Amino acid sequence: MFFLFSLFLCIGSPTYASDVDQFSLHTFHLITPQMFGAVANGLNDDTISVQKAIDNTCHGKISGGKIYFPPGNYRISSVSIPCEGLYIIGSGIGNRDRLNGTIINSIGPNRGPIFNFNNSSKNYSYGGGIQDISFKNDGMSLFPAINIKYEQQFSIKNIYAFGFFKILRVEGGRSLNVTHLFGESILPGGTGIELIGSGLSVSSAVETRLDTPFLSDVMLSAGDAKGLSGNTHMTGIHISGFVATPQLDHVEIVNPHYGIKIDCKGLNGATKTIDTCPQFINMNDVEVDFADYIGIYAEDFQYLKFFGGYIHGGKKMLNAIKLVNENFPSYGVDIIGGKIDSSYYSLILSQVQGTHISDVDMSSANISNHTPSFYGIEIQMGKNTSTISNSVISNNTMCIYNNASPTKMSGIKIDDNIQNISVNGNVFSGCDHTIIFHGNNNKVSFVGNFPK
């Protein structure tokens, strides 16, 4: 992916701070942590100095809404940003070990998020952001590098993070914008980015739902290149609870356990109704490489679109895409274009009403040496459903011999009580079977497929 190559060039190259000027660093009364005693030498604890800079800015003792971190290595345990509209601006992500940019090094291990943007009133704050900074987790902290609660119009740009259990955690708010975030060596059991909404009121006027988060040009990878061995157990992106209209554009996740995980648990597992579950999820050009369990997993949601992506499994990936009903009947899926391959079981498994799958390349799909009982697409019954209907499977390519050996898979499996499904224009080449019905198939239209 082109954006990833551009981002890699930034990591060992001259300081990358092309967007800094948009925050008008050259205004009067520019505040730096050095004004309050920070030395940024990678040895001293600069936490108190950074917190003083924040407090003076938030409390208006020095005018301004921006704190600039000159090049250096700032060792910080945890600081809190209690006011709205504050921008933390570095001098560029540079290199994580050389002082040609701004490095924030977690002292850890369990003192809280490095930067905690949290309005104590729990009413939505407006504005603010953080950009052009590298984060290191030498202290092995289990807290996120950046924690955000109840913020509107918050911006995160040009961030590099190394060795964290969690890079970014967002709870509630509106219109979060994350662009050019590169997270490397996410710790086992950790999560790169966590988006959470609960749908529960925190005041008479405000809910903790998370509206319209936008993630673009994001790359997340596990601790090492052992995704194929199935021992990394990292989740790339977790969307949970009342998160409305999240959009993921140009995202790559490497060596995860779950690439993207979507559920309705929210805060403290507070599942309420399907109306407070994730809804209108849009994924464009999302790539999951060497997933060792499931590429994209979604339960209890309203409408998901996956357009033009790529999912490739490691030796233990069970499903490339798995869509299920856990507590409520989910509905509405569009999987359009792209390529999916190398799962252990069915590539796409859906229990969701209104599943539309079209123009997907599922050739050379399953790992060899399987018994011929796995499928390109499986539409099955799940919890909380008596029937599944109104689905379309069209213009997909499945199976195809892998070198000299067949892929040992069948094209499509349709369970009992599946109604009003159109299967048309698909190409089944090298499949053990084109379509397998388990039960009544009277309400399945099978037209224009090759072979018939």
N, C-alpha and C positions, 0 to 999 in steps of 0.2 A: 504494500500500500504506500502511495507516494508520500503521504504526510508522515509516515513512520520514518522513512529515509531522511526526510528533512529534520525530524526531531533528533535522530541519531547524530546527525552532523552537529547539532547544537551541543550535545553532551560532551564532547571533548574538544570543542573549538572555542574561539574567542567568545566573550560574553554575549549572550543573546538577550537584548533588552530593547528590541525595536519598538515595542508598544509602550514603553515607559512614559514617553512624552505626552501620551493622551491623558495622563493624570496630572500634567502640569507640574512637574517636579521643581521647576524653576520659579515657582511663586515665592513670595516673601514668607518668612516665618516657617521655613521648612524644618521639620523636627527630625532628629536622628537619635538613636539610642546612645550614641557617643556623647551627646549633650548631658546625659545623666549618668555617665561613668562607664559605659560599655567599652570593652577593649577588643573584642572580636578576634582573639588570637588562638582560639581552639583549645585553650587551657582554662581560662577563668570562667566562672559561672556568671553569665550576663543576665540572668533572669530578673533580678531586682531592677537593673537599669532599664531593661525593655519595658517592664511593668510600669515604671515611673514615667517613661515616655508616653505610654498609652494613657495612663491616668491623667497626666497633664493635658493631653490632647482632648480626651473625653470630657474633662471637667472645665475646659475652657480657660485654663491658666495661661496657655499659649494658643493663639488663634491658629486654626488650620484643621484639616481632616485627614492628613496624610502623614505617615511616618516612613521615612526613607532609610533603608539599611545599606550603607556603603559596603563595598566588597570586604569580605572577611568571614571568619568562622565563629558564629555566635552559639555558645553552649547555653541551652535554655531547658528548664524542666517543664513549666507550664505557666502561661500567662492568660489573663482573661480580658476580653474586650467588651465592656458593659454598655457601650453606647452605640448608636447607629451611625452609619455613613463614614466609618473609619476605613482607610485604605492602608494596607501594609505592602510596601513596594520595595523589592530588592533591586540589585544592580545587574541581574541576569543569572540564569541557571548555571552557566559556566560548566565546571567539572566538579564532581562531588568530592574530589580530593585536592584540587588546586584552587588557590584563592584568586581566581579570575572571575568570580561572581559572588553572590551572597549564599552562604551555607548556614542553615539552621540545624544544629546538632542536638538531638534529644539526649538529655542527661538520664532520664528514666530512673528505675524501670516503671514505677507505678504512681506517678505524680499528677496525671491528668493529661489532656490534649496539649500539644505545644501551643497552638493558637485556638482559644476557645471563644468564638463569637456567640455570645449568649446574652440577649437582653433579659435582665432579671425580672422585668415586669410581665414577660411572656406575651406581650402584645407585639405584633409584627414590627420590626425595625426596617428602615428603608435605606438602601444603598450600602456601600462598603465593598471591600474586596481584598484580594491578595494576589500578588503576581511576581514573576521573575525571581524565583527563589528555589534553591535546592534544599531538600530535607534529608538528613541522615538519622538513622535510629541506632547509633552505637550503644545507647543505654538499654536496648531491648525492651522499650516501653510497649505495653499492650494497648495503650490509648491511641486514638487517631492523631495524625499530624495536624489535621485541621478539623475542627468540630464547629458546626453551624446550627443554630436553632432560631426559628421564627424570623427569618430574614427575607426581605423583598429586594429584588433587583440586585442580587449579590453576584459579584464577578470573580472568577478564579481563572488565571491565565498563566501559561508558561511556568508550570510547576514540575519539578523532578523530585521523586521520593524514592529512597533506597532503604530496604530492609525493615519495612513497617508491618505490623500486624494488621493495621487498618490505616489507609491514607486519608480518606475523606469520609466523614459522617455528616449527613444532613437530616435534620428533623424539622418537619413543617416548613412553612414559608411559601414564597411565590417567586417565579421567574429567576431561578438560579441559572447561571451561565458558566459552564466549565469548558474551556478550550485549551488545547495543547497541554495535557497532563500526561506525564510518563512515569509509571510506577514500576519499579524493578525489584526483584527478590522479595515479594510479598511472603510473609512467614506462613508456615503450614497452619491451616485452620483459620487463617485470616481472610479479610475481604478488602479488595481494592477500594471500592466506592460503595457506600451504603446510603440509600435514599429511603426515608421512613416517614410515614404519615399515619395518624391514628384515627382521625375523624372525631376525636373527643374534644369538647369545648374546654379551653383554658381560660376564657373570659366570656362575658356575655356576647361579645362581638367576634371572637376569633376562634377558629379551630386550628388544630395542629396538622391539618391536611397539608400535603406538599403539592403545589400546583406548578405545572409547566417547567420542570427542570430540563435543561438542555445540555447534553454532553456531546462535544465534538472534538475530533482528533485526539482520541484517548488511547493509550497503549498500556496494558497491565500484564505483568508476567510473574510467574511463581519463582520460588527460591533458586532453582537451578534448572538445568536442561533435562530433568528426569521425568517429564510428563509421561513419557512412554512407559515408565515403570510403575506409574499409578500411585506415587507416594507423596505428592505435593499437597493435595487437599486444600487448595486455595479457591475461593469464590471471587470471580472478577468483579461483577456488579450485582448487588442485592437490592431489589425493589420490593418494599414490604409495606402493607397497610394502605391507607387512603392516599395514594400517589396518583394524581390526575395528569394525563397527557405528558408523560415523560418521553423525550425524544433522544435517541442515540444515533449519531451520525459519524461514520468513519471511526469505528471503534475496533481495536484488535486486542484479544485476550489470549495469552499463550500459557500452556501447561496448567490449566485449572482443573479442579475437581468438578465444580459447576462453572461454566463460563458466565452465564447470566441466570440468576435465580429470582423468580417472582412469586410472591405469596401474599396472603392477606393478614398475616399475624400482627404486623404493626408493632406498637409499643406493648411490651409485656404480653404478647400473644393475644391482643384484644380484638379478635375477630368479631364483627358485629353482623353486618348484612352484606350481600354482594354489592350494594350501592356504596359501601365504604371500602371496597377492595381496589387494587390497581386497575386503572381504566385508560383506554385509548393509548396503548403503548405502541410507539412507532420506532422501528429499528431499520436503519438504512445503511447498507454497506458495513454490516457487523461481521467480523471474522473471529472465529474461535478455533485455535490450532491445538492439536494434541490434548483434547479434553480426555480425562481419564475416568469420567463417570457420565455426565450429561452435558451436552453443549448448551442448550437453552431449556430450562425447566420452568413451567408456569402452572400455578394452581390458583383457582378462585380469582378470576379476573373478568373484566369486560373489554373485549376487543383488543387484539394484538395483531400488528402488521410486521412482517419480516420481509424486507425487500432487498434482493440482490446481494445477499450475504454468502458466506462460506463457512462451513463447519466440517472440521476434520478430526477424527478421533484417534486417540492412542489405543493401546492394546486392550483397554478395559472399558472404553466408552460404551455404555448400554444403549443409549439413544442419542441421536443428534439433537432432536427436538422432542420434548415430552410435554404434553398439555393435558392436565387432569382436573377432575373435580374432587376436591377434598372435603370442603364444608358446604359449598354451594355449586349449583350448575353454572359453569362458565359459558360464555357464548361469544362467537365472532372471532375468526382467525383468517388472515390472509397471508399465505406464504407464497411469494412471487419471485421467480428467477433465482439465480445463484446456483451454487453447487454444494452438495452434502454427500459425504462419503465416510466409510470406515467405522461403522458402528458394530457392536457385538450382537445387538438384537435389531428391532425395527428402527429404520432411520428416523421416520416421523411417526409418532404415536399420538393420537388425539382422541380424547373423550368429550370434545367440545362441540356443541351445537353450532352449525354454520361454519364448518371448516372448509376453506377454499385453498387448494394447493395447485399451482400452475407454473409451467415453464421452468421446472427445477431439474437440474442435471443430477441424477442419482446413479449414474453409471459407475462401474467398478466400485461398487459401494461397500459391500460387507467384507470383513476380513475373511480370508480363505480358511478352509478346513472346518467349516461349520456344517452341521446337518442341515438339510434343505427345509427349514421350518421358520426362517426369518424373512422379514418383509421390507420392501422399500417404504410402504405406507400402511399403517394399521389404524383403522377406525374401530374403536371398541367401546363397550359400555363401561361406565365407571360408577363411582358413588353418586347418589342423589340424582340419578337419571333413570327414567323408565324407557326412553327411546332417544335416539340421536337422529336428526334430520337436517335437510336443506344444506347439503355439502356438495362440493364439486371438486373432482380430481381430473385435471385436464393438461394435455400437452407436456407431460413429463417424460423423461428418459430414464429407464431403470435397468438394472442388472448389468448386462454386457460383460463378456468374458474379460477377465484380467489376465493378460498374457495368454498362456495356454490353458489356464484352469478356469472353470466357471466360478462365479461369485457365491454359489450355494445359497441363493436367496430366491424368494418369490416376489412378484410385483406388489400386489395389494391384498390385504386381508380385511374383510368386512364382517363384523360380528352380527349376531342376531339382534332383532329389533332396531336395525339401522334403516331409516326410511328416506325416500326422496333424495337419493344420491345419484349424481351424474358422473360417469367415468368415461371420458371421451378424449380421443386424439393422443393417447399415450403410446409410447414405443417401449415394448418389452422385448429385449434382445438378450438371449442367454439366460433367461429366468427359468427356474424349475417349473413354476406355474405363473400364469399371468394374473389371475385373480382367484381368491379362495373365499367362499362364502361359508360362514358358520351359522347356519340357520336359514331363515326365510330371506330370499333375495328378490321377491316379486316387485319391490319398489326401488330397485337399482337399475338405472339406465346405463348400458354398456355399448357405446357406439363409436365407430371410427377409430378403434385402437389397432395397433399392429404388433404382433399378429393378432388376428381376431380371437 
